[in-house]
Amino acid sequence: MGNAFASIKQGLEEAITFAKGNCPQAKVHQFSPVDVKNVRAKVGMTQVEFAATFGISVSTLRHWERGDRTPHGAARVLLDVVGKEPQAVLRALTQQ
């Protein structure tokens, strides 16, 4: 348990240092917003087709397209890849 505490303490101290602007070597990854509707249009699918193909609920897809919510995590990565290489993703999904 001592190692866990030390690790958490170190992380907290680093976060405080960063928040104060005293950590120039920190890497901060910022992502630009995904235009989900544009990604779907690029693939040429309806909302229902897109949601079914990529395992997203239609409701969630609609929220993303309206801007009520934004995709995060794996969904965000998937949308980025589909936006850049839609045919490669579609090929990967149809191969067995």
A tleap script that builds the chain and sets N, CA, C and O, in Angstrom:
source leaprc.protein.ff14SB
mol = sequence {
  NMET GLY ASN ALA PHE ALA SER ILE LYS GLN
  GLY LEU GLU GLU ALA ILE THR PHE ALA LYS
  GLY ASN CYS PRO GLN ALA LYS VAL HIE GLN
  PHE SER PRO VAL ASP VAL LYS ASN VAL ARG
  ALA LYS VAL GLY MET THR GLN VAL GLU PHE
  ALA ALA THR PHE GLY ILE SER VAL SER THR
  LEU ARG HIE TRP GLU ARG GLY ASP ARG THR
  PRO HIE GLY ALA ALA ARG VAL LEU LEU ASP
  VAL VAL GLY LYS GLU PRO GLN ALA VAL LEU
  ARG ALA LEU THR GLN CGLN
}
set mol.1.N position { 0.827 -1.189 0.000 }
set mol.1.CA position { 0.000 0.000 0.000 }
set mol.1.C position { 0.868 1.248 0.000 }
set mol.1.O position { 0.445 2.286 -0.509 }
set mol.2.N position { 2.066 1.174 0.557 }
set mol.2.CA position { 2.971 2.312 0.590 }
set mol.2.C position { 3.350 2.788 -0.805 }
set mol.2.O position { 3.445 3.992 -1.044 }
set mol.3.N position { 3.569 1.847 -1.736 }
set mol.3.CA position { 3.911 2.217 -3.107 }
set mol.3.C position { 2.751 2.921 -3.795 }
set mol.3.O position { 2.954 3.880 -4.540 }
set mol.4.N position { 1.562 2.459 -3.552 }
set mol.4.CA position { 0.388 3.086 -4.157 }
set mol.4.C position { 0.243 4.514 -3.647 }
set mol.4.O position { -0.014 5.431 -4.426 }
set mol.5.N position { 0.406 4.702 -2.357 }
set mol.5.CA position { 0.290 6.047 -1.789 }
set mol.5.C position { 1.342 6.979 -2.374 }
set mol.5.O position { 1.042 8.115 -2.742 }
set mol.6.N position { 2.580 6.491 -2.458 }
set mol.6.CA position { 3.672 7.307 -2.985 }
set mol.6.C position { 3.398 7.706 -4.436 }
set mol.6.O position { 3.667 8.840 -4.833 }
set mol.7.N position { 2.871 6.783 -5.213 }
set mol.7.CA position { 2.566 7.067 -6.614 }
set mol.7.C position { 1.456 8.095 -6.743 }
set mol.7.O position { 1.539 9.015 -7.557 }
set mol.8.N position { 0.411 7.933 -5.931 }
set mol.8.CA position { -0.702 8.886 -5.954 }
set mol.8.C position { -0.235 10.261 -5.504 }
set mol.8.O position { -0.609 11.278 -6.089 }
set mol.9.N position { 0.578 10.285 -4.469 }
set mol.9.CA position { 1.104 11.554 -3.955 }
set mol.9.C position { 1.945 12.260 -5.016 }
set mol.9.O position { 1.807 13.467 -5.217 }
set mol.10.N position { 2.801 11.524 -5.684 }
set mol.10.CA position { 3.643 12.099 -6.724 }
set mol.10.C position { 2.772 12.657 -7.858 }
set mol.10.O position { 3.017 13.759 -8.349 }
set mol.11.N position { 1.768 11.899 -8.266 }
set mol.11.CA position { 0.875 12.357 -9.327 }
set mol.11.C position { 0.139 13.626 -8.943 }
set mol.11.O position { -0.016 14.535 -9.758 }
set mol.12.N position { -0.312 13.686 -7.703 }
set mol.12.CA position { -1.020 14.873 -7.220 }
set mol.12.C position { -0.088 16.077 -7.190 }
set mol.12.O position { -0.474 17.176 -7.590 }
set mol.13.N position { 1.127 15.874 -6.721 }
set mol.13.CA position { 2.093 16.974 -6.682 }
set mol.13.C position { 2.412 17.477 -8.095 }
set mol.13.O position { 2.543 18.682 -8.312 }
set mol.14.N position { 2.536 16.556 -9.051 }
set mol.14.CA position { 2.783 16.951 -10.433 }
set mol.14.C position { 1.595 17.712 -11.009 }
set mol.14.O position { 1.780 18.687 -11.737 }
set mol.15.N position { 0.392 17.281 -10.694 }
set mol.15.CA position { -0.818 17.965 -11.178 }
set mol.15.C position { -0.898 19.383 -10.622 }
set mol.15.O position { -1.257 20.316 -11.340 }
set mol.16.N position { -0.565 19.541 -9.345 }
set mol.16.CA position { -0.581 20.879 -8.724 }
set mol.16.C position { 0.474 21.767 -9.374 }
set mol.16.O position { 0.210 22.934 -9.666 }
set mol.17.N position { 1.656 21.228 -9.601 }
set mol.17.CA position { 2.727 21.989 -10.252 }
set mol.17.C position { 2.287 22.422 -11.651 }
set mol.17.O position { 2.507 23.567 -12.046 }
set mol.18.N position { 1.671 21.514 -12.393 }
set mol.18.CA position { 1.198 21.826 -13.745 }
set mol.18.C position { 0.110 22.896 -13.704 }
set mol.18.O position { 0.116 23.823 -14.514 }
set mol.19.N position { -0.819 22.768 -12.764 }
set mol.19.CA position { -1.918 23.733 -12.650 }
set mol.19.C position { -1.405 25.140 -12.351 }
set mol.19.O position { -2.027 26.128 -12.740 }
set mol.20.N position { -0.285 25.226 -11.669 }
set mol.20.CA position { 0.312 26.534 -11.354 }
set mol.20.C position { 1.153 27.069 -12.511 }
set mol.20.O position { 1.690 28.174 -12.433 }
set mol.21.N position { 1.268 26.282 -13.586 }
set mol.21.CA position { 2.037 26.722 -14.753 }
set mol.21.C position { 3.526 26.527 -14.610 }
set mol.21.O position { 4.305 27.143 -15.338 }
set mol.22.N position { 3.939 25.678 -13.680 }
set mol.22.CA position { 5.361 25.470 -13.415 }
set mol.22.C position { 5.891 24.149 -13.957 }
set mol.22.O position { 6.835 23.585 -13.404 }
set mol.23.N position { 5.296 23.657 -15.024 }
set mol.23.CA position { 5.715 22.350 -15.531 }
set mol.23.C position { 5.778 22.396 -17.068 }
set mol.23.O position { 4.952 21.777 -17.738 }
set mol.24.N position { 6.754 23.127 -17.624 }
set mol.24.CA position { 6.800 23.297 -19.084 }
set mol.24.C position { 7.074 22.017 -19.862 }
set mol.24.O position { 6.761 21.948 -21.051 }
set mol.25.N position { 7.646 21.010 -19.227 }
set mol.25.CA position { 7.955 19.769 -19.933 }
set mol.25.C position { 6.746 18.836 -20.056 }
set mol.25.O position { 6.827 17.799 -20.715 }
set mol.26.N position { 5.636 19.198 -19.428 }
set mol.26.CA position { 4.439 18.348 -19.490 }
set mol.26.C position { 3.878 18.328 -20.908 }
set mol.26.O position { 3.849 19.349 -21.594 }
set mol.27.N position { 3.437 17.158 -21.330 }
set mol.27.CA position { 2.813 17.014 -22.642 }
set mol.27.C position { 1.305 17.073 -22.458 }
set mol.27.O position { 0.725 16.285 -21.711 }
set mol.28.N position { 0.687 18.006 -23.138 }
set mol.28.CA position { -0.760 18.156 -23.066 }
set mol.28.C position { -1.323 17.863 -24.456 }
set mol.28.O position { -0.975 18.528 -25.432 }
set mol.29.N position { -2.177 16.880 -24.529 }
set mol.29.CA position { -2.780 16.500 -25.801 }
set mol.29.C position { -4.160 17.136 -25.897 }
set mol.29.O position { -5.029 16.903 -25.056 }
set mol.30.N position { -4.344 17.938 -26.930 }
set mol.30.CA position { -5.648 18.548 -27.149 }
set mol.30.C position { -6.167 18.086 -28.494 }
set mol.30.O position { -5.429 18.030 -29.477 }
set mol.31.N position { -7.430 17.759 -28.523 }
set mol.31.CA position { -8.038 17.252 -29.735 }
set mol.31.C position { -9.011 18.282 -30.290 }
set mol.31.O position { -9.747 18.935 -29.550 }
set mol.32.N position { -8.993 18.408 -31.592 }
set mol.32.CA position { -9.957 19.313 -32.213 }
set mol.32.C position { -11.310 18.610 -32.258 }
set mol.32.O position { -11.374 17.381 -32.278 }
set mol.33.N position { -12.380 19.383 -32.274 }
set mol.33.CA position { -13.710 18.771 -32.297 }
set mol.33.C position { -13.929 17.935 -33.559 }
set mol.33.O position { -13.373 18.229 -34.617 }
set mol.34.N position { -14.739 16.901 -33.432 }
set mol.34.CA position { -15.078 16.045 -34.567 }
set mol.34.C position { -16.436 16.484 -35.095 }
set mol.34.O position { -17.402 16.596 -34.340 }
set mol.35.N position { -16.498 16.729 -36.393 }
set mol.35.CA position { -17.777 17.037 -37.028 }
set mol.35.C position { -18.416 15.707 -37.406 }
set mol.35.O position { -18.216 15.199 -38.510 }
set mol.36.N position { -19.174 15.159 -36.493 }
set mol.36.CA position { -19.717 13.809 -36.647 }
set mol.36.C position { -20.629 13.723 -37.867 }
set mol.36.O position { -20.590 12.737 -38.603 }
set mol.37.N position { -21.433 14.731 -38.081 }
set mol.37.CA position { -22.344 14.720 -39.234 }
set mol.37.C position { -21.547 14.677 -40.537 }
set mol.37.O position { -21.926 13.976 -41.476 }
set mol.38.N position { -20.453 15.419 -40.594 }
set mol.38.CA position { -19.601 15.419 -41.781 }
set mol.38.C position { -18.948 14.053 -41.984 }
set mol.38.O position { -18.848 13.573 -43.114 }
set mol.39.N position { -18.509 13.434 -40.903 }
set mol.39.CA position { -17.905 12.098 -40.996 }
set mol.39.C position { -18.925 11.114 -41.558 }
set mol.39.O position { -18.610 10.315 -42.440 }
set mol.40.N position { -20.146 11.180 -41.042 }
set mol.40.CA position { -21.198 10.270 -41.526 }
set mol.40.C position { -21.510 10.532 -42.997 }
set mol.40.O position { -21.681 9.592 -43.773 }
set mol.41.N position { -21.584 11.808 -43.382 }
set mol.41.CA position { -21.867 12.162 -44.776 }
set mol.41.C position { -20.756 11.670 -45.699 }
set mol.41.O position { -21.019 11.240 -46.822 }
set mol.42.N position { -19.530 11.735 -45.226 }
set mol.42.CA position { -18.374 11.276 -46.001 }
set mol.42.C position { -18.495 9.787 -46.329 }
set mol.42.O position { -18.079 9.337 -47.397 }
set mol.43.N position { -19.070 9.041 -45.399 }
set mol.43.CA position { -19.250 7.605 -45.601 }
set mol.43.C position { -20.501 7.327 -46.430 }
set mol.43.O position { -20.647 6.242 -46.994 }
set mol.44.N position { -21.401 8.304 -46.503 }
set mol.44.CA position { -22.606 8.164 -47.313 }
set mol.44.C position { -23.658 7.268 -46.689 }
set mol.44.O position { -24.336 6.518 -47.391 }
set mol.45.N position { -23.799 7.344 -45.358 }
set mol.45.CA position { -24.773 6.504 -44.656 }
set mol.45.C position { -25.809 7.358 -43.947 }
set mol.45.O position { -25.564 8.511 -43.594 }
set mol.46.N position { -26.967 6.761 -43.753 }
set mol.46.CA position { -27.973 7.397 -42.912 }
set mol.46.C position { -27.536 7.261 -41.457 }
set mol.46.O position { -26.589 6.536 -41.150 }
set mol.47.N position { -28.225 7.955 -40.575 }
set mol.47.CA position { -27.905 7.828 -39.154 }
set mol.47.C position { -28.060 6.390 -38.688 }
set mol.47.O position { -27.216 5.878 -37.952 }
set mol.48.N position { -29.119 5.747 -39.106 }
set mol.48.CA position { -29.388 4.357 -38.685 }
set mol.48.C position { -28.290 3.428 -39.205 }
set mol.48.O position { -27.795 2.578 -38.464 }
set mol.49.N position { -27.912 3.583 -40.465 }
set mol.49.CA position { -26.867 2.738 -41.046 }
set mol.49.C position { -25.521 2.964 -40.343 }
set mol.49.O position { -24.824 2.008 -40.002 }
set mol.50.N position { -25.172 4.220 -40.133 }
set mol.50.CA position { -23.898 4.560 -39.498 }
set mol.50.C position { -23.846 3.996 -38.077 }
set mol.50.O position { -22.856 3.386 -37.675 }
set mol.51.N position { -24.907 4.205 -37.340 }
set mol.51.CA position { -24.955 3.717 -35.958 }
set mol.51.C position { -24.813 2.198 -35.909 }
set mol.51.O position { -24.058 1.669 -35.092 }
set mol.52.N position { -25.530 1.502 -36.771 }
set mol.52.CA position { -25.467 0.037 -36.785 }
set mol.52.C position { -24.089 -0.457 -37.214 }
set mol.52.O position { -23.574 -1.420 -36.646 }
set mol.53.N position { -23.497 0.182 -38.196 }
set mol.53.CA position { -22.195 -0.240 -38.717 }
set mol.53.C position { -21.091 -0.091 -37.680 }
set mol.53.O position { -20.219 -0.953 -37.568 }
set mol.54.N position { -21.129 1.014 -36.914 }
set mol.54.CA position { -20.038 1.301 -35.997 }
set mol.54.C position { -20.376 1.061 -34.531 }
set mol.54.O position { -19.608 1.440 -33.647 }
set mol.55.N position { -21.519 0.434 -34.268 }
set mol.55.CA position { -21.859 0.052 -32.902 }
set mol.55.C position { -22.178 1.217 -31.988 }
set mol.55.O position { -21.831 1.209 -30.807 }
set mol.56.N position { -22.839 2.216 -32.543 }
set mol.56.CA position { -23.226 3.407 -31.781 }
set mol.56.C position { -24.749 3.442 -31.731 }
set mol.56.O position { -25.409 3.096 -32.710 }
set mol.57.N position { -25.300 3.851 -30.617 }
set mol.57.CA position { -26.759 3.969 -30.589 }
set mol.57.C position { -27.167 5.170 -31.437 }
set mol.57.O position { -26.454 6.173 -31.491 }
set mol.58.N position { -28.306 5.062 -32.092 }
set mol.58.CA position { -28.808 6.148 -32.928 }
set mol.58.C position { -29.010 7.401 -32.086 }
set mol.58.O position { -28.737 8.511 -32.544 }
set mol.59.N position { -29.480 7.228 -30.872 }
set mol.59.CA position { -29.694 8.357 -29.976 }
set mol.59.C position { -28.392 9.094 -29.688 }
set mol.59.O position { -28.346 10.323 -29.741 }
set mol.60.N position { -27.344 8.352 -29.387 }
set mol.60.CA position { -26.043 8.952 -29.126 }
set mol.60.C position { -25.534 9.677 -30.363 }
set mol.60.O position { -25.034 10.797 -30.265 }
set mol.61.N position { -25.658 9.050 -31.518 }
set mol.61.CA position { -25.225 9.667 -32.770 }
set mol.61.C position { -25.954 10.984 -32.997 }
set mol.61.O position { -25.333 11.971 -33.391 }
set mol.62.N position { -27.242 11.016 -32.760 }
set mol.62.CA position { -28.023 12.253 -32.940 }
set mol.62.C position { -27.550 13.342 -31.978 }
set mol.62.O position { -27.437 14.507 -32.361 }
set mol.63.N position { -27.280 12.969 -30.752 }
set mol.63.CA position { -26.769 13.948 -29.782 }
set mol.63.C position { -25.426 14.519 -30.247 }
set mol.63.O position { -25.191 15.723 -30.143 }
set mol.64.N position { -24.552 13.656 -30.757 }
set mol.64.CA position { -23.262 14.126 -31.245 }
set mol.64.C position { -23.439 15.087 -32.416 }
set mol.64.O position { -22.788 16.130 -32.480 }
set mol.65.N position { -24.329 14.723 -33.343 }
set mol.65.CA position { -24.523 15.557 -34.523 }
set mol.65.C position { -25.142 16.906 -34.174 }
set mol.65.O position { -24.824 17.913 -34.806 }
set mol.66.N position { -26.004 16.933 -33.194 }
set mol.66.CA position { -26.623 18.195 -32.763 }
set mol.66.C position { -25.670 19.029 -31.914 }
set mol.66.O position { -25.864 20.234 -31.761 }
set mol.67.N position { -24.654 18.398 -31.369 }
set mol.67.CA position { -23.719 19.102 -30.510 }
set mol.67.C position { -24.118 19.110 -29.051 }
set mol.67.O position { -23.496 19.798 -28.241 }
set mol.68.N position { -25.155 18.348 -28.700 }
set mol.68.CA position { -25.572 18.237 -27.293 }
set mol.68.C position { -24.511 17.532 -26.464 }
set mol.68.O position { -24.317 17.836 -25.287 }
set mol.69.N position { -23.829 16.586 -27.096 }
set mol.69.CA position { -22.779 15.806 -26.445 }
set mol.69.C position { -21.603 15.683 -27.399 }
set mol.69.O position { -21.736 15.924 -28.599 }
set mol.70.N position { -20.464 15.312 -26.865 }
set mol.70.CA position { -19.293 15.091 -27.711 }
set mol.70.C position { -18.741 13.703 -27.450 }
set mol.70.O position { -18.755 13.226 -26.315 }
set mol.71.N position { -18.258 13.057 -28.493 }
set mol.71.CA position { -17.679 11.723 -28.307 }
set mol.71.C position { -16.357 11.797 -27.553 }
set mol.71.O position { -15.598 12.755 -27.701 }
set mol.72.N position { -16.092 10.780 -26.746 }
set mol.72.CA position { -14.864 10.702 -25.963 }
set mol.72.C position { -14.263 9.316 -26.096 }
set mol.72.O position { -14.932 8.378 -26.531 }
set mol.73.N position { -13.028 9.194 -25.730 }
set mol.73.CA position { -12.364 7.889 -25.654 }
set mol.73.C position { -12.318 7.161 -26.983 }
set mol.73.O position { -11.994 7.740 -28.020 }
set mol.74.N position { -12.646 5.887 -26.931 }
set mol.74.CA position { -12.562 5.028 -28.116 }
set mol.74.C position { -13.489 5.507 -29.233 }
set mol.74.O position { -13.149 5.395 -30.411 }
set mol.75.N position { -14.651 6.036 -28.874 }
set mol.75.CA position { -15.574 6.547 -29.886 }
set mol.75.C position { -14.946 7.710 -30.645 }
set mol.75.O position { -15.104 7.830 -31.860 }
set mol.76.N position { -14.244 8.550 -29.926 }
set mol.76.CA position { -13.573 9.714 -30.527 }
set mol.76.C position { -12.501 9.252 -31.502 }
set mol.76.O position { -12.379 9.790 -32.603 }
set mol.77.N position { -11.733 8.262 -31.097 }
set mol.77.CA position { -10.683 7.715 -31.951 }
set mol.77.C position { -11.299 7.074 -33.191 }
set mol.77.O position { -10.827 7.300 -34.305 }
set mol.78.N position { -12.346 6.282 -33.005 }
set mol.78.CA position { -13.014 5.634 -34.133 }
set mol.78.C position { -13.499 6.672 -35.131 }
set mol.78.O position { -13.289 6.510 -36.333 }
set mol.79.N position { -14.139 7.728 -34.663 }
set mol.79.CA position { -14.647 8.761 -35.565 }
set mol.79.C position { -13.521 9.465 -36.300 }
set mol.79.O position { -13.666 9.804 -37.475 }
set mol.80.N position { -12.398 9.691 -35.623 }
set mol.80.CA position { -11.234 10.292 -36.293 }
set mol.80.C position { -10.742 9.398 -37.428 }
set mol.80.O position { -10.475 9.872 -38.532 }
set mol.81.N position { -10.627 8.119 -37.150 }
set mol.81.CA position { -10.139 7.188 -38.166 }
set mol.81.C position { -11.139 7.071 -39.313 }
set mol.81.O position { -10.743 7.077 -40.479 }
set mol.82.N position { -12.419 6.966 -38.999 }
set mol.82.CA position { -13.445 6.892 -40.046 }
set mol.82.C position { -13.406 8.168 -40.886 }
set mol.82.O position { -13.545 8.111 -42.108 }
set mol.83.N position { -13.217 9.309 -40.242 }
set mol.83.CA position { -13.150 10.569 -40.973 }
set mol.83.C position { -11.964 10.652 -41.919 }
set mol.83.O position { -12.049 11.290 -42.969 }
set mol.84.N position { -10.859 10.012 -41.556 }
set mol.84.CA position { -9.646 10.072 -42.379 }
set mol.84.C position { -9.550 8.933 -43.385 }
set mol.84.O position { -9.112 9.135 -44.518 }
set mol.85.N position { -9.954 7.748 -42.976 }
set mol.85.CA position { -9.819 6.556 -43.820 }
set mol.85.C position { -11.083 5.698 -43.765 }
set mol.85.O position { -11.032 4.558 -43.302 }
set mol.86.N position { -12.210 6.227 -44.227 }
set mol.86.CA position { -13.471 5.482 -44.083 }
set mol.86.C position { -13.458 4.117 -44.771 }
set mol.86.O position { -13.960 3.137 -44.222 }
set mol.87.N position { -12.892 4.058 -45.958 }
set mol.87.CA position { -12.907 2.785 -46.685 }
set mol.87.C position { -12.051 1.729 -45.993 }
set mol.87.O position { -12.404 0.550 -46.000 }
set mol.88.N position { -10.947 2.127 -45.403 }
set mol.88.CA position { -10.096 1.176 -44.681 }
set mol.88.C position { -10.844 0.598 -43.482 }
set mol.88.O position { -10.764 -0.601 -43.214 }
set mol.89.N position { -11.565 1.447 -42.769 }
set mol.89.CA position { -12.333 0.977 -41.608 }
set mol.89.C position { -13.449 0.049 -42.060 }
set mol.89.O position { -13.668 -1.006 -41.466 }
set mol.90.N position { -14.151 0.444 -43.108 }
set mol.90.CA position { -15.244 -0.410 -43.611 }
set mol.90.C position { -14.710 -1.763 -44.085 }
set mol.90.O position { -15.336 -2.796 -43.845 }
set mol.91.N position { -13.554 -1.761 -44.757 }
set mol.91.CA position { -12.957 -3.031 -45.174 }
set mol.91.C position { -12.602 -3.893 -43.966 }
set mol.91.O position { -12.843 -5.100 -43.960 }
set mol.92.N position { -12.033 -3.265 -42.954 }
set mol.92.CA position { -11.643 -4.010 -41.745 }
set mol.92.C position { -12.854 -4.609 -41.051 }
set mol.92.O position { -12.780 -5.712 -40.509 }
set mol.93.N position { -13.963 -3.891 -41.066 }
set mol.93.CA position { -15.172 -4.391 -40.401 }
set mol.93.C position { -15.847 -5.513 -41.165 }
set mol.93.O position { -16.555 -6.324 -40.569 }
set mol.94.N position { -15.641 -5.577 -42.474 }
set mol.94.CA position { -16.318 -6.611 -43.264 }
set mol.94.C position { -15.468 -7.845 -43.470 }
set mol.94.O position { -15.983 -8.869 -43.920 }
set mol.95.N position { -14.169 -7.785 -43.155 }
set mol.95.CA position { -13.296 -8.945 -43.320 }
set mol.95.C position { -13.497 -9.910 -42.175 }
set mol.95.O position { -13.729 -9.510 -41.034 }
set mol.96.N position { -13.405 -11.187 -42.497 }
set mol.96.CA position { -13.563 -12.207 -41.460 }
set mol.96.C position { -12.356 -13.061 -41.338 }
set mol.96.O position { -12.325 -13.970 -40.509 }
savepdb mol mol.pdb
quit
